[in-house]
């Protein structure tokens, strides 16, 4: 496919979403046509404001931003303020207020099918948050979403582990019905889960060294300010001053698909309440079965991805 690749990013910013968005916006091989926002790490208003302030700090020609679903299809509501701060951006929202950008008047669930139709067979949807917007759009206008070239999902885990419970990753746990709907849609889906993202550990020292080499700019200061709390949380949780690049790896896998190795699997997401809520199961493809399949990332070239991330972010 010729570069740059047109992409739509559905996101719930969020500190690792912040890094993923900046990576996509600065990538020479991606063309971010739009950003749709979903509630997830924090409520929808905070997530939407964060998308706008990230665009302002990035200093690029901003793509349109569409605010979306405020609540999951499958309650209860789950948030991650303990990781990302009450404002979703490490508590720096007052220092970095939204100055001038605004969202579009169209709801994200309407924007997704419209964008898919306008770019038939070319648009990659990168889903970095709970899949509420995507699943709702799919249920309302399934024909439109068949125009999407690929959906790359940061969520789940190829080996059944979790980070909210022992079995469930946050994005799938936050709206398991939506995750199950997308996974079972029969569309070309690639799942980039915890089994690979947790191998992409970026140390604070390494990141700061590369940031310091950047020309002084609004973006450089924003990245210094906003990522500090993410490293702090990682230090408290892991005892190591390094954070996994969950959402950025999903973007990286679109920039360079050779960074990950995938396996075609039959997957389901448990959408019932209980100890297995949000758990993704992944089974080898049975030649007899007609069940929908997805590509599940099983391996990652972590060091090559980290260097690509730093090169694009800090160039």
N, C-alpha and C positions, 0 to 999 in steps of 0.2 A: 504493500500500500504506500502511495507517495506521502512524503512529509510536507508540512506538519499534519499530524492526525487530528481530525476534529473530535473533541471530547466534550461531554456534559458531565459535570461533577455534582453529585448529590451528597450533601455533607451536613454535619451537626457540630460546627466549630465551638470548643474543643482545641486543645493544644497540639495533638498530633495531626489533627485536621489542618491547623494553621500551617504546619510545616509542609503537609501534602499540597495544600493550595498554592503556597509560594513556589514549591518545586514545580508544579504544573504550569503556573503562570510564567516562570522563568525558563522553562524547558524550550529549546529550539525545535523540538520534534513534536510538540503538542500545540494545538490551537484550541484554547478553552472558549467554547462558543457560549456557554451559559453556566451559571451555578444555581442549583436548587437547594433549598435549605429545609431540613427536617428537624423536629425536636429530638433530642437524644441526650447528649452529655449535660445539657442545661435546657431550660424551656425555649420555645421557638423564638420569642422576641430577642433573647440574649444571643441565640445562635445566629439569627439574621443580622443583628448589629455586628457581631464578630466577623461575619463574612464581608460586610461593608468595610469595616476598619482594616481588615487584612488587605483588601484591594487598595485602599487608600495608602497604606504603608508600603505596599509592593511597588507603587509608582509605575504601574503599567496601564495601558488602555483597558479600562474595566469592561468585562463582559456583563451582560444583564444578570441581575440576581432576582430570583423568584422565591418568595417565602412559601412554605408548605404546611404540612400536617403538624398540628400542635399536640396531638395525643396518639398513642399507638392504637392499632386495630385491636390488639389483644392486651387489655389492661392486666395488672395495674401499671402505672407510670413508674419507670425506673430512670434515675438520674446518676450522674457521676461527678457531682460538685466536689466530692472529697479528693478527686484527682485533678480536676481542671479549675477549681475555684468556683465561687458562687456566680461569677460572671462568665465562666467558661474559658477565660483567657488569663488565668493566673492572677487575677486581681488588679490588672493594669488598665482596665477599661477607662478609668477616670483620667489616667495619664494620656491615653490614646483614644479620645472621643471621636465619634464619627463626625466628620466635618461637613461633607457635602453630598456624598453618594446616597441614593435612595433605591429602594426595591421597585420592581415593576408591579403594576396593578394586577397582573394575571397570577393566579394561584399556581404553585409548582406542579400540581397534579394535572393541570391543563397544559402547562408549558412542556412537560416531558413528551407527550404524544406529538405535540406540534413540532418540536425540534426533531423528533424521529422522522416525521414525514418530510421535513424540509431537507434532510440529509439521508436519503434512502440508501441503506447498505454501507454507509460511511461512518456513522456516528458511534463512538464508544462511550458507554455510560460507566463512569467510575463511581461506585456507591461506597461512601466512607462512613455512613452512620446507619441507624436502624432503617430497614427497608420499607418503611411505611409509605413514603411518597411513591416509590417505584411499584410496590404491590397494588396500591390504590389506582395508579394510572393503568397498570396492567389489567385490572379487573374492569375498569371503565371503558378502556379502548384497546383491547388486545391486538386488534389488527394493526394499529399504528406502531406498537412496539415490536412487531415482526420486522420493521425496517431497521432496527438497531443492529449494528454489526456485531457487537459483543457487550456484555455486561461484566465488569470486573468488580467483584464484591470483596471488601475487607470485612471478614466476619467468620465466625465458626472456628473450627480447628480440625485439621486433617487426622489427628490422632485422638480426638474425643475429649481433650482437656478444656478447661475454662479459666476465666479470670474474674467472673462474678460469683459463680459457684465452681465447684471442682469439675463440672461437666459443661458449663455454658460460657461462651464469650459474650461480652457486653452487647454488641449490636444485635445479635440473634436473641439474646435474653430479653432485650428491651422491647422487641416486637416479634415474637416467634412465629405468629401467624403470617406476618408479612415475609419473613425470611423463608418459611416453607413455601409460600406462594411463588416467590421468585425462583427458588431452587427447583421447584417442580414444574416450572412454566414450559419447559422444552426449548426455551431460548438459549442461545450460546452464552453460557455463564461460566466464568472462572472464579473460583473461591480462593482468596488469599487469606489464610487463617493464622491463628496464633502459633501453630507448629513451625511456620517459617518466619513470621514477623518477629517473634521473640529471639530469633538468632541475629537480628539486625541491631545490635547494641551500639549506640553512639555515645561516646564518653563526653562529658562536659568540657574537659580540657581540650580534646581534639576539636570539638565544634568551636569553642572560643578561639583557639589558635587560628582557625580558618576564617572566622568572622573578623578577627583583628586584621587579617590581611586584605579585607575588602576596603574599597574606598569609603570614606566616612559618608554615611547617608542616613536618611530616615529609616529605611528598611533595616540597615545594620543595627541601629539602636533598638528598633522594635523587636528584632529577633533576640537581642541580648535581654531585653526586659521581659518579654513574654515567655521565653523558654526556661528561665530560671526556676519557676515553681514546678515545672515538669521534671527537671532534673532533681529538685528537692524531693518530690514524691518518690521518684525511683530510688533515691538514696535511702529514704525511710523504709520503703517496702522491700528492697532487695539488698540493702547494705552495700550498694555499688553505685558510684556516681556516673551512671550511664543509663540512657533510656532506650527502649525499643521503638523503632520507627514503624509502627503498625500501619497507619494510613499512608505514609509516604511510600511504603513498599508496593502498595496497590497501584499508585501512580507510576512508580518505577517499572512495574511489570508491563505497563502499557507503553512506556517510553522504550523499553528494551525487553521484549518477551523472553529473551534467552537468559535473563537473570534468574528465572524460576524454572523448575521442571515440574510438570503436572502429570496427573494420572486421571483418566476418565473413570468416574465413579457414579454409582447410584446413591444419592444423598437424600436424607429427610431431616427435618427439624421438628423436634417435639414442641407442639404448641399448646400443650395442656399444663395446668398448674401442677406444682409438685417439684420434687427434687431434680427431675430431669428437664424442667422447663428450659427451652432454648438450646438444648443439646443437639448437635448435628451428628447424625450417623452417616458413615461413608462405607459402602460395600463395593467390592469389585463388580465390574459389569458382567452380568450373566447373559450369554448369547441367546438364551431362550426368552428372557424378559423383554418387554416393551417399555419398561419404566424410563422416564426421562433421566438423562445423565448430565453431569457437569464436569468440568475440569477442576481438579483440586490440586493446589500447589503442595508438593511434597518435599521439595528441596529448594534451597536458595543459595546463590553465590553471594554471601553476605558482604564480604570485604569489597567485592567489585561494585555492589550496590552502594555501600557506604561512600566509596570514593566518587561514584557518579553523583550521589546526593550532594556531597560537599562541593564538588566542582560546579554544579549548576547553581546551588544556593549561594555560593560565596565568590562567584567569579567576578 
